[in-house]
């Protein structure tokens, strides 16, 4: 069968997207991994399928797969790309909603930039002292739809992201789910830089929307930043995280950034 797909990226975090409203595609983990393989497949950080929303809670729904074939509850950059993909496919203009495993997401459009709401974060934990790859690190954690660990560092460029990220991602402290890992440099009031090691990709990616959000919220909590927080990711793009903060509680969390079409194609499966 011919698999028609669209390749997109959100701040360098790239995805394969396809219309599966008729339910013709049922992918196993190994098939997803082959599609996302950068030498033997299309190449992507994840696969996103548009499916009908059967709960009646939203306009649409998605199935989201990491590049290793595992399923993820949420992805901020993927959500923006998915929203523009649905917008182009259906002709919706200003606003749409879709259901994820983390809850219902609302997307609004400003040209090529998209704003998505995220579910209220939970499980805030501060100042955890953990050993990772021979280093003793102060780790903060927050679930922004998926679990994230955040480490503030003096210089993001100098961080051994692959070593420290892999060690924290599989650390017993975060078992059994594991965690994504973000290394954050404060650039100035309300401005940070983030590098992310992504669970399911098992490597550093150019951006991670839920990681950007976790980093921004923790920067607000620990450095008293007012919203919105400006975030520069490894791919060079700038994202913005808006929110309402009451003590340790965050609500009305929104992520704004680019969502770009790269190319379309067909693959025989």
N, C-alpha and C positions, 0 to 999 in steps of 0.2 A: 504493500500500500504506500501511497505517496503522502509523506508527512510535510505539510505546508507550515512554515514557521516564520516568525519575525524575530530578529536579533535587536536588542535594545541595551542601553546602559544608563545607569543613574549614578552620576559622579564617578564613573569608572567601574562600578559594580555591574557586571554584565549578565544578561539573561536571555534564554530562548523562551519565546512565548508562542502559544498556539491556541486556536479556537477549538475547544472540545465540548461545545454545548450539546452535540449529538451523542457524546459518550463513546465515540469510536476508538479512542486511544486509552489503553490501560497499560501503564508502564511499570515494569519491575525495576528494582534498584540498579541492577546491572545494565539495563537498557538506558536508564537516565545517565549513569556514569559514562557510558559510551557516547551519548549525545553531547555531553558537556566536556568530554576530553578535548584538550586543546590541540593535540596532534592528530588524533584519529576520529574526531567528531566535529561538531560545529564549534565547540569551545564556549564555555560559559561558567559563571559561578552558581547557576541554578536554572531549573526548568519551571515555568509557570503555565498552568493550563486554565483557561476560562471555562467554567462549568456553571450550570444553572444553580440558583440559590433555592434549595428545597425547603428551607425553614420559614420563608416569608419575611425574614428580618432585614433583607437587603435586596438591592437590584440584581446583583450577581454574586458569584462565589469563585474562589480559586482553589486549585491544588498546587502546592508549592513543594518543590524538591530541591535539596542541596545538590551540589555537583557530585557527591558520592552516592546519591540515590536515596539518602535519608530524607524524611519529611521534617519541615520546620514550621513552627507555629506562625511566625511573622517575619517580615523583612521590610524595613522602611524604604530602602532604595527600590526593591522589587515592587513595593506597593505603588510608588509613583509611576514606574514603568508600566505596570499592569493597568493603572488608571488611564494613561494616555493610549495604551493599546485598545482598551475597551472604548474609549472616546472615539478613536479613529474607526473602529469596527462598527459602532452603533450610531454615531453621529450626535451623541449627547454633548451638550455645550458647556454647561457651567459646573455641574455637580453630579456625582454618582456615589453609590455605596456598594460595598462588597464584603462578603463574609469570609473570615479567615479562622483558623483554629484558635487565634488569640482574641477574636471578637469581630465586631462589625467596624469597618474602616470607611470613613467619608473622605472623598477626594474632591478638591476644587482646583480650577485651572487658571493660570496667569500666563498665557502664551505657552512657551516650552517648559515653564516651571510649574510644578505641581505641589500643592500643600495637602498632606494627609494628617488626619488625627491619629494618635496612637492610644491604645488602651491605657488606663491609669497604671503607672508603674507600681511594683510591689516588691516586698522582700528586700528593703534597704538595709544594708549592713555596712558599717564603717570600721576602718582601722583594724583590719584583720592582718596579722603578721604571718606570712607564709613563705616557705622556702621553695624556690623554683630554679632548677638548673644551677644549683650552687649559690644562688643569690637569695638574700633575705629581703622580701618586698612587703610594703604596706599596701594592702589590697582592699578596695571597696567594691561592693557588688550591688546590683539592682536588676530586676527583671522588667524589661520594657517590651514585653511580648515574647521575648526569649531571654535567657539568662546572660548577664554580662558582668565580667570583672573589669575593674578600672584601676590602673596604676598611674599616679602622677609622677612625671619624670622631669628632670631639668632640661633635657635635650632629646626630643623625639627621634631625631636622625641617628643618634648614637645607640639606640636600644636594639639589642639582639632579638628582634620580634619573633623569629622562627623558634629560637631556643626557649626563651621565657614564655612565649605564647603557648607552645605545645605543652610545656611543663604545667602551666596553670590550667590549661584547657582540660587536662586529664588528672588534675590534682584530686586526691581523695576528699578534700574539703568540699568539692563541688559534685561529688558522686551522688547519684548515679547518672544524672543528666549531662554532666560536663558543663562547660561554659564557653562563651566567646570572651576574648581578652582584648582590652583597649589600653594603649599607652598614650597618655595625655600630657601635653606641654601647654602651660598657660602662656599665652602670647601678650596678654594685656587685659585690662578690665573688659569682661564680656567677650573675650576672644581666646580660642584654644585651637591647638592642632592635635589631631588624633591619628594614630596608626592602629589597625585592628587585625588580630588573628581570628579567623572565623571558624567556628565549629561547623563541621559538615563539608567545608572546603579544605580544612586542615592546612591552611597556609594564610599568609597575609593577603588581604584584598585591597584594592585601591580605595574602597569606601565601604562602610556598613551603616545603614540608616539607623537601625536600633542601637548600634554601638555609639554612633554620634549622639543620639538622644541620651543614652545612659551617661556618657561623658559630660554632656552639657548640664544635665540635671545634678550630677554630683559636683561639678564645678560651681553651680549655683549654691548648692548646700554647703560646700566646704570653703568657698571663696566669696560667698554672698553676692554672686552675680545676679543682676536684674535681667529679666527677659527682654528681647530675645538674645540668645547666646549665638555668636557667630563661630562656625566650626570649619577649619580647613582640613581636608582629608588628604590622604597620600597621593591621590590622583591630581591634586591641585585645585579641585573645585571647592566652592564655599557653600555650605548649607547653613540654615538657620533653624534654631529650636526655640519655639515659644511655649509658654506654660504659665500656670498659676501656682504659686508656691505658698503653702501655709505650714510653717515649721518644717517637718520632715515629709509632708504630704504634697504630692504634685498632681494637679488635675489639668484638664484642657490642654494636653500636650500635643503640639503640632510640629511637624517637620516639613520644611520647604526646601526644594532643590530641583536640579534639572532632571529631565527624563528624555533621552534622545533615541530616535530611531537610527539604526545602523544599516541594516540591510534585510531583505526578505529572500527566502529560498525554499526549495523543496528537496526532500531526502527520501530515497526509497528504503523502507523498513521491512 
